[in-house]
């Protein structure tokens, strides 16, 4: 009764639907140990719904525009470069789409929000498995930063190590500083090929660092 006095049944239904949809997407992220999990995604969906409801009430389109801007900052914070790979893109996308779902709920587009949420869950669940298949088939792209002792032909030897392990070099950059040779290699191949390359480089006594 007290809740009904504070907000209308329609508003309550919107907020509850936002919690449900955000919770389902957040739960999927949580079980995969992602940075933006159950609480984060739920709060983003709920917040976007609430802001959109307020923008409709006060007829202020700037509120909706600011939701997109704010979510963009949140998503950017989830993206990072680790072990030569860009990580967090799916998490950032999940944050972005959670806000979009919240906005749809806030605008009374319940069917659109529910259907879209179903598609999001399918993409997150099914495409995760497809990503693994893609990695096995040889489309895992990584950036390696390798430093070695300065010896004649050493960079050429490292260059040759990539195709020797079945990896395709996409681009490379090399330099020499303070008696050390260093370079960056962006390469593509299967997970197994990457692992074999790293094992080989770790056995090389001239290689000082691999990142």
C-alpha positions as CSV (number, residue, x, y, z in Angstrom):
1,X,0.0,0.0,0.0
2,X,2.8,2.4,0.9
3,X,4.6,1.7,-2.4
4,X,1.3,2.3,-4.3
5,X,1.0,5.7,-2.6
6,X,4.4,6.7,-3.7
7,X,4.3,5.6,-7.4
8,X,1.6,4.4,-9.8
9,X,1.2,0.8,-10.7
10,X,2.4,1.5,-14.2
11,X,5.6,3.1,-12.9
12,X,6.2,0.2,-10.5
13,X,5.8,-2.3,-13.3
14,X,8.4,-0.5,-15.4
15,X,10.9,-0.5,-12.5
16,X,10.3,-4.2,-11.8
17,X,10.6,-5.1,-15.4
18,X,13.9,-3.2,-15.6
19,X,15.2,-5.1,-12.5
20,X,14.1,-8.4,-14.1
21,X,15.7,-7.8,-17.5
22,X,18.8,-6.3,-16.0
23,X,19.1,-9.1,-13.6
24,X,18.9,-11.8,-16.3
25,X,21.6,-10.2,-18.4
26,X,23.7,-9.4,-15.3
27,X,23.3,-13.0,-14.1
28,X,24.7,-14.2,-17.4
29,X,27.7,-11.9,-17.0
30,X,28.1,-12.8,-13.4
31,X,28.4,-16.6,-14.0
32,X,31.2,-15.8,-16.5
33,X,33.0,-13.7,-13.8
34,X,32.8,-10.4,-15.8
35,X,33.5,-7.0,-14.3
36,X,30.0,-5.8,-14.9
37,X,27.9,-8.5,-13.3
38,X,24.5,-8.9,-11.7
39,X,24.4,-5.8,-9.6
40,X,26.0,-3.5,-12.1
41,X,23.9,-4.4,-15.1
42,X,20.7,-4.4,-13.0
43,X,21.5,-0.9,-11.7
44,X,22.3,0.4,-15.2
45,X,19.0,-0.9,-16.6
46,X,17.1,0.4,-13.6
47,X,18.8,3.8,-13.8
48,X,18.2,4.2,-17.5
49,X,14.6,3.4,-17.0
50,X,14.2,5.9,-14.2
51,X,16.0,8.7,-16.1
52,X,13.9,8.0,-19.2
53,X,10.7,8.1,-17.1
54,X,11.8,11.5,-15.7
55,X,12.6,12.8,-19.2
56,X,9.1,12.0,-20.4
57,X,7.6,13.6,-17.3
58,X,9.5,16.8,-17.6
59,X,9.7,16.8,-21.4
60,X,13.4,17.1,-21.5
61,X,15.2,15.2,-24.3
62,X,18.6,16.2,-22.9
63,X,18.1,13.6,-20.1
64,X,18.0,10.8,-22.7
65,X,21.0,12.2,-24.5
66,X,22.9,12.3,-21.3
67,X,22.1,8.7,-20.6
68,X,23.9,7.7,-23.8
69,X,26.9,9.9,-22.9
70,X,27.1,8.5,-19.3
71,X,26.9,4.9,-20.4
72,X,29.6,5.6,-23.0
73,X,32.0,6.6,-20.1
74,X,31.0,3.5,-18.2
75,X,31.6,1.3,-21.2
76,X,35.0,2.9,-22.0
77,X,36.1,2.1,-18.4
78,X,35.4,-1.6,-19.0
79,X,37.8,-1.8,-22.0
80,X,41.5,-2.6,-21.4
81,X,44.5,-4.0,-23.1
82,X,45.9,-7.1,-21.4
83,X,48.3,-9.8,-22.5
84,X,48.3,-8.3,-26.0
85,X,44.6,-8.5,-26.4
86,X,41.8,-5.9,-26.1
87,X,39.5,-7.1,-23.4
88,X,36.2,-5.9,-22.0
89,X,34.4,-5.1,-25.3
90,X,31.6,-7.5,-24.6
91,X,31.2,-6.1,-21.1
92,X,31.1,-2.6,-22.5
93,X,28.5,-3.6,-25.1
94,X,26.5,-5.3,-22.4
95,X,26.5,-2.0,-20.4
96,X,25.4,-0.1,-23.5
97,X,22.6,-2.4,-24.4
98,X,21.4,-2.7,-20.8
99,X,20.9,1.1,-20.8
100,X,19.1,0.9,-24.2
101,X,16.7,-1.7,-22.7
102,X,16.1,0.5,-19.7
103,X,15.3,3.4,-22.0
104,X,12.8,1.2,-24.0
105,X,11.1,0.3,-20.8
106,X,10.9,3.9,-19.7
107,X,9.2,4.8,-23.0
108,X,6.6,2.0,-22.5
109,X,8.1,-0.1,-25.3
110,X,7.7,-3.3,-23.2
111,X,7.4,-5.8,-26.1
112,X,10.4,-4.3,-27.8
113,X,12.4,-4.4,-24.5
114,X,11.5,-8.0,-23.7
115,X,12.1,-9.2,-27.2
116,X,15.5,-7.4,-27.4
117,X,16.5,-8.7,-24.0
118,X,15.8,-12.2,-25.3
119,X,18.1,-11.6,-28.3
120,X,20.8,-10.2,-26.0
121,X,20.7,-13.4,-23.9
122,X,20.9,-15.5,-27.0
123,X,23.9,-13.6,-28.4
124,X,25.7,-13.7,-25.0
125,X,25.1,-17.4,-24.6
126,X,25.4,-18.7,-28.1
127,X,28.1,-16.4,-29.5
128,X,30.4,-17.2,-26.5
129,X,30.5,-20.8,-27.8
130,X,31.0,-19.6,-31.4
131,X,33.9,-17.4,-30.3
132,X,35.6,-20.5,-28.8
133,X,35.1,-22.2,-32.2
134,X,36.6,-19.3,-34.0
135,X,39.6,-19.3,-31.8
136,X,40.2,-23.0,-32.5
137,X,39.9,-22.3,-36.2
138,X,42.6,-19.7,-36.1
139,X,41.2,-16.2,-35.8
140,X,42.5,-15.2,-32.4
141,X,44.4,-12.0,-32.9
142,X,47.0,-10.9,-30.3
143,X,49.6,-8.2,-29.8
144,X,53.0,-9.4,-28.6
145,X,55.7,-7.0,-27.1
146,X,59.0,-8.9,-27.1
147,X,62.4,-7.6,-25.8
148,X,65.6,-9.5,-26.5
149,X,69.4,-9.1,-26.2
150,X,71.0,-7.3,-29.1
151,X,72.5,-9.9,-31.4
152,X,72.9,-9.9,-35.2
153,X,69.8,-11.2,-36.9
154,X,67.8,-11.7,-33.7
155,X,64.8,-9.7,-34.8
156,X,64.7,-11.8,-38.0
157,X,64.8,-14.9,-35.9
158,X,61.8,-13.7,-33.9
159,X,60.0,-12.7,-37.1
160,X,60.5,-16.2,-38.4
161,X,59.1,-17.8,-35.2
162,X,55.6,-16.6,-35.9
163,X,55.0,-18.3,-39.3
164,X,57.0,-21.3,-38.0
165,X,54.2,-21.8,-35.5
166,X,51.5,-21.2,-38.1
167,X,50.8,-17.6,-37.1
168,X,50.1,-14.8,-39.6
169,X,51.8,-11.5,-38.9
170,X,49.4,-8.6,-39.5
171,X,51.7,-5.7,-38.6
172,X,55.0,-5.2,-36.7
173,X,57.1,-2.4,-35.3
174,X,60.7,-2.7,-34.1
175,X,63.4,-0.6,-32.4
176,X,66.8,-0.8,-30.7
177,X,67.5,0.9,-27.3
178,X,70.3,0.6,-24.8
179,X,71.7,-2.7,-26.1
180,X,68.3,-4.3,-26.3
181,X,66.1,-5.1,-29.3
182,X,62.3,-4.7,-28.9
183,X,59.3,-5.0,-31.1
184,X,55.6,-5.3,-31.3
185,X,53.9,-8.0,-33.4
186,X,50.2,-8.2,-34.1
187,X,49.6,-11.8,-35.2
188,X,46.6,-14.1,-35.9
189,X,46.3,-17.8,-35.3
190,X,44.7,-20.5,-33.2
191,X,44.9,-20.6,-29.4
192,X,47.1,-23.7,-29.6
193,X,49.5,-21.9,-32.1
194,X,49.8,-18.9,-29.7
195,X,50.6,-21.2,-26.8
196,X,53.3,-23.1,-28.7
197,X,54.9,-19.8,-29.8
198,X,55.0,-18.5,-26.2
199,X,56.5,-21.8,-25.0
200,X,59.2,-21.5,-27.7
201,X,60.0,-17.9,-26.9
202,X,60.3,-18.7,-23.2
203,X,63.0,-21.2,-24.0
204,X,65.0,-18.7,-25.9
205,X,67.9,-17.5,-23.6
206,X,68.1,-14.2,-25.6
207,X,64.5,-13.2,-25.0
208,X,64.3,-10.9,-22.0
209,X,60.6,-10.1,-21.8
210,X,57.3,-11.2,-23.5
211,X,54.1,-9.2,-23.0
